[in-house]
Amino acid sequence: MKTMSVVAMLGTVALALAGCGNSPTAPHSGGATNPGVYGGAASRASNVKGAGGQMPAFYDGRRVTINSMEVSDVAADRIADNPSHNDIYVTNDLDDPQDFLPVIDAIQGDGFNPLWEQIKIVFNPGVTPHQFLSDEEVEQAAAGQHPEITLVDTHEVYRCSVVAR
């Protein structure tokens, strides 16, 4: 009986770890045909804890597929104080339709932490909204004397993984 429990537990751990890795065979989100526009939650499957939570995003000019799920407010409050979390830049909340694809600031092997704080991009008056391709572009657009955008911390934290590069 102990052997069966250990085998079942190892299988559960293996499944949990598989969701955090980079798998070229992972299901891909259909997304939109325009790489700068995404239909958001309405075009995802109903279960966001699995493949339904997958969506396209940009990392350093490359389109990747991420899987995300919002963590509880209690967990978010604790995680937000942790300086090692990553940022995900969005034009709308991840659970709302996106005008543009999210931008992430890390992937596995490049300072990746599976906990991402959501930062909302708000285009300033007079600026034509457009797709950003990297976190460097986002940060540059938010800097200077006349920034293109304002970055707003939503205080939402997501458990995210990059499932396809």
Buried (B, 14 or more C-beta within 10 A) or exposed (E): EEEEEEEEEEEEEEEEEEBBEBBEEBBBBEBBEEBBBBBBBEEBEEEBEEBBBBBBBBBBEEBBBBBBBBBEEEEBEEBBEEEEBBBBBBBBBBBEBBBBBBBBBBBEEEEBEBBBBBBBBEBEEEEEEBBBBBBEBBBBBBEEEEEBBEBEEBEBBBBBBBBBE
